[in-house]
Amino acid sequence: MFAKWNLSSRRQRPRSLYGNLIAYMENRLEEQPSDLRLRLSLVSHLEMAGRYEEAIHQVRRVLQFSPGDRRAKSMLLKLRLERRLSAIQRVRL
């Protein structure tokens, strides 16, 4: 019986270290879509998890709410650069 429970709990766990936190933040943002601090925090965690496309999408959402946000603009540039560097590294391997 314990083995079945253990296997079922593994299936529900996210793959990455940041998975639970990212899922939590995404759920909170469904309730409060204009919470820019939470959205920028989500961007940071998506970046650390290597999920650049999702992070870029979230930064663009921040810029829709606040077009002059300097932090969001710099994060967008950084994410685009990291996405390209990641693609170059994949090609080399």
ABEGO torsion letter per residue (X at the ends): XAAAAAAAAAAABBABAAAAAAAAAAAAAAABAABAAAAAAAAAAAAAAGBAAAAAAAAAAAAAABAABAAAAAAAAAAAAAAAAAAAAAAAX
